[in-house]
Amino acid sequence: MSKLLPDNSARYWSGRGGDAPIRFGFLLVPDFTLIGFGSAVDPLRLANMVARRTLYQFVTLTMDGQPVRSSAGICVQPDLAATAATDLDGVFVIGPNPIPTSGNEPIIQWLRNLAAKGVPLGGVDTGSYFLACAGLLDGYRSTIHWEDMDALLDRFPRLVVSNKLYEVDRNRCSCSGGIAPVEMMFHLIGLGGGGRKVASSVAELLIYELRGPDERQKTSLRDVSGASHPKLVEAIKLMECNIEEPLSMEELAEHMQFSARQLERLFRDTLSCTPRQYYLQIRLERARQLLTRTNRPIADIVMACGFVSFAHFSHRYHTGFGISPSAERRRQTTDPEKAAKES
């Protein structure tokens, strides 16, 4: 387990003391991610099993108490309406994908009311976006799913947002997507009545290798490709760090103390493409992320991803994804089939 944070987070996440179970509420926002919800709840269930007593109780919530569908289309019947939930020792917002741009005010006001009562609050996946909208992450460290980090910082540029798997800062916590909630819950179990011994036992039951809060989110194409050649990883890292002003192949090879021919052979032998093609893929993926996850003007995205003109960018984008950048942007707010036809 990672070391306890020096900000005395334990006192916020250890409940009311004594033998009373720690009671958490999980707000399921429409289109919430099932994997995020399951990854947050199951470690608590296992902690109870390992301790052979009820360390944690948890309830599922929706704003109106009505069933809610996950992003996978699976419908969940909540235990309570959010406004009916009382005596909670912590509340976690299980965020949706994508983040809704309207209709969030009831959630925001409810979170503010909880914060005013001193209830610790957490965000899972995109859940921290709702905390930020409520002004409840000001002065706290936080994180969010890496695909939504730009959108969060564009709207709230003064927030302290990291690319770590999770952050626990006093009475706030947040984590990225996928199974990152498992990591965060291990940490919170360690802070709570279960202690590190129970947290470690839960990790063993899940056949899980514990990682600390300083572990970074894995966002790069080199992780997806499973590249293991040290020089290949070095080359891709250089590409990822130089998107706005792309390096030439000669400059890239020089940084690596390679010849351009050696660099070309390395990529062809391991990834079946040229370094130039792979570099373009990285820049296009970054552009797509900014198009679909932020409201930045397309002209700004063209520059941020190192393209010399909109025409050049549009041609490359359409070739790579089968849709124009403008249609991709429209598709976020209009009917997908209609936008596809316009591409």
Helices and strands as residue ranges (DSSP letters): H 10-13, E 22-28, H 34-51, E 56-62, E 68-69, E 75-76, E 80-81, G 82-84, E 90-94, H 105-116, E 121-124, H 127-133, E 141-142, G 146-148, H 149-155, E 160-161, E 166-169, E 172-175, H 180-191, H 195-205, H 221-225, H 230-241, H 249-255, H 260-271, H 275-293, H 298-304, H 310-321, H 325-331, H 336-342
